[in-house]
């Protein structure tokens, strides 16, 4: 009897969650932010989650290079701040290397962080990988793909530092600042002060998807990143959700597909693109790009300003690091 009652309330809660997520009234908002021009940036396609799982440690230059050479449309990466206020690319604050060294990025200097050896790419084509700085990563990025920058720390200084580094690198037109509620205002303030438009993706998710969509629209954010949490009915977005976002001019990222089977990925991607999702984060961009090609989505031919930092598909020459 108790078990049946618990099951009833669970089903009722999940059903209510689904209804609230899909049966909401549109939010009326007047946005005054300056929307950047997308120029030759893609409007849909594959996003390499942390560079992807293709033999190189995630969030490293090697992983990003391989994703770029595949022609992905967006690269997602994570940024954290060191003790001496430098943004480096890492998902977790606590990092360990192949030699057993462990540290907290937030409590370590850049010099200490850079000494961590994350290991070589599995095929031996690239040398040992280390934690790169945001500045280094931006320098290697082509001009015609999106850079989805997930700023992990949720405080104003992290947002301010991120937008300053990106602006100094002249990469504002292609960088999506994926930030939470305390970091986002610093980026908007930069936009207002300098007149340089920015792209912000709202990462302050709510219990119900409707609330998340509403706050994204009300904040005049340019991107949203819907997450795949089937147990809370936060799976694929329903038509009404996407329509409301599109009417507000919001681009939709979807996080994320872990499959490495081309047939499964093709079905999943086809469904998501049919729902008008713009970019899908994937763990296996090599397989996903093949699936996307079969759906009529062409790879990006990387374009740089000046001399390309590397050639595709040839790997970069392994040069020993000096610290």
N, C-alpha and C positions, 0 to 999 in steps of 0.2 A: 504493500500500500504506500509506504513512504517512498519507495523507489519509483513507483508509478507517478506519484505527485511531483517528485523531483524532475522526472522526465518531462512531465507536462509543462512545468515552469521553464525548463531549458528550451523546449520547442517554442514556447510562447515568446521567450526573450529573443531567440534567434530570428523568429518570424518578424517580431517588431523591429529588430535591427535592420533586416532586409527592407521592410516597408519604409522605415524612416530614411534609409539610404537612397531609395529610388522614387519615393512619392512626395517630393518636396516642392514647394512653390519657388519660382525664380526669385533671386535677390536683385532688387533694383539699385544700381550703383552708378555714380558718375565718376569715372577715373580721369585724373588730370596728369598722370605720369606720361612721359614721352616714350613711346614704344620704339625700340631700335629697329633699324632696317635689317631684314634677314639676308638681303642681297643674294648670294649664290649658296647660302646654307640650305641643307635639305629640310624638308617639312615633315618627313616621316622616315622611319627606318630602324636600324639595329644600333643599340647602345651597348658597348662593351663594359660590363660590370667590373669595375676595378681593373680594367684592361683585359679581363677574361682569363679563363683557365686553359692556356695553350702551352704549358711547359715552363713558363717563367713565373717567378713569384709575383703575386698580385700587387698592384699599385707600384710597379717599378717601370723604369724606362724601357726595359726589355719587353714587358707585357704590353705597354702602350705602343711600342714600335710595331709589334706583330699585328695588333689590332688596326693600326693605321694602314699597314700594307695590305690588309684584307679589304680595305675600303669601307670600314664602318662609318656610320653617320653621326655617331655621338660616342664619346668616351666618358664614363663616369669614374670619378676618383674622389678620394677622401683627404681632407686637409686637417692637420693638427698643429698647434703652436708649441714650439720648444720653450725652454726656460728663458732663453735669450731672445724670445719674440721673433722667431723665424717660422714661417709656415712650411711644413714638410708634408709629404704624402704618405699617410698611413691611416688605416681604419681604426685600430685600437690604440689606446694610450700605452698599454703595456705591450712591449715588443720583445721577442726573443730571436736570436740568430742561430745559425747552424752550429756554432761553436759553444752554445749553451749560455751565452751572455744575455742578460735580461735587464731592461730598464723601462722607466716611465718617460715618455716623450715630454710630458709637461714639467718634469723635474730634471730634465737633462738639457745640456747645451747642444747646439747644432753639431759641434765637433764630436761629441759623444754619440749622438744619434747616427751620424754618418759612418762611424766605425763598425756598426752592426753589419755583419755579412749575412744577407738573406739567401745566399746560395746561387749557383749558376742555373741557367735554363737547362732543362733536362736533356736536350739534344746536344749540348756542349757548344752550340753555335755562338752563344753570347757568354761573356765573362760573369763573374760573381756580381750579383745585383745588390745595391744598397738603397737606403731610403732617400729618395730625391727631394729636392726643394720644389715648391710650387713654381718658382722662377725657372728652374731647369726644365720642368715639364712643359710649361707654356712655350719655351723656346723651341721645343721639338714638334709642337703641334702644327699641322697644316692650317691654313686660314679658312678652309671650307668645310670643317666639321665642328660640331658642337662639343664644348667641354663642360660637362656637368660636374661642378665643383661642390661637393658636399662638405660644408664647413662644420666639423663635428662639435666644436665648443659653442655653446649657446650664450654668448655674451658680447657686448658691443665692440670690445677691442678686437675680437676675432673677425667680426664683420668688417670693421674699418680696415684692418690689415689686409684682408683678402681683396677688397675692392681697390686698395691702393697698389698692391702688387700687380693685379690684373691690368689696371689702368696704365701703370708705368710700362708694362710689357706691350701696351697697345693691343690688348685682346678683349676689350669690353664687348665688341659686337658679337662675339661667339661664345662667351662664357655665361653659363647659367649658375647663378649663386643659389645653391640649395641650402637654405638657412632656416633657423627656428626664430621664434618671436622676439628674442632679445638681441639677436645679431642683425636681423633684417632692417631695423630702423637706421642703423649706422650706414648701411648701403644706400638706402633711400635718401638720407641726408647728404651723402656724397653726390648723388644724382642731382639733388636740388641745388647744391652749392656750386657744382661745376657745370651743370647743364648737359652732362654726358649721360645718355640713357643707359639703363642697365636691365638685365633679365634676372628676375627673382623667382625661384621655385619655393613655394610654401611647404616646409617640412614639419610644421607644428600640427601634427595630426590629432584628431579628436576621436572620441569613442565611436561616434557614428559618422559614417562617410558624409552624410548630408551636412553635418556641422563643418567638416573639413572643406567641403566644396564651398559652402557659404562664406567661411572666413577667407578662403582664397580669393573669391570674387570680390568680397567686401574690401580686401586689402589691396585690390588692383594688382595682384601678382600675375606675372606673365606665364608661369608654369605651375603645374601641380604634379606630384608624383604619387599616383595611386598604388597602394601596396597590395600584394596578394596574400590575404589571410583568410582562407576558406572557412575556418572554424568560426569566424566572426562575420561570415557572409561578406567579407571584403575581398571578393574574388574579382572576376571580370566586371568592369563597370557596365551598368545598364544603359540603355539608349537615352533615357531622360537625363541621367547624370552627365553624359558626354555632351548632349545637346545644350544643356545649361552652361557648361564650361565653354563650348564653342561660341555660343552667343555672346559670352563675355570676353571673347578673344584670348582664352587661356589654352596654351598648348598642354597636351597630356602625355606625361611619361608613365610607364607601367613597370613596376618592380616586383619580382623579376622572374624570368624563366630559367630553371636549372637543368633542363633536359639536354642530353647530348645526342638524341636520336633525331635524324633529319626529318623523318616522316611525322613524328610527334610535334616537332618544332614547327613544321610547315602548317599543320592543322591549327596549332595554338596561335601562331603569328597571323595566319589568315583570318581567324576569328577576331583577334584583337584589332587588326587594321580595318576589318569590316565595321567594327564598332567605332572607328575613327580615332583610335589611339594613335598618337604621333610617333612615339619612340618606345621601344620595348627593351628593357635591360635584360641581358642574357649572360650566363656564365661561360657559354661556349660559342663565341662569335664566329668561329670558323665554320661550324655546322649551321649556325643561324643564317649566315650570309648566303650559303648555298640554298637554304630554304627560302630566304627572301628573294633571291634571284628567280626562283621558280614561280614566285608570286608577282613578278614584274617589277621588283625594286632593284635598281641598279646600284652597284657599289660606287663610292666616291673615289674619284681620281685625285689623290692628295695634291694640293697646291700650296707652295710656300712663297714667302717674300724673299727674293734673293736666292742664294745657293741652298738647296735642300740639305738638312742636317744628316740625312742618310738616304740610301737608295733602296728601293724595293725590287725583288724580295731579298736581296743580299743583306746579311746581318752587318751590324757595325763592327769595326775592328775592336778587339778587346784590348783596352789600355789599362794598365794597373792604376789603381786610385792612390792618390797621395793626400795625406791629411796632416 
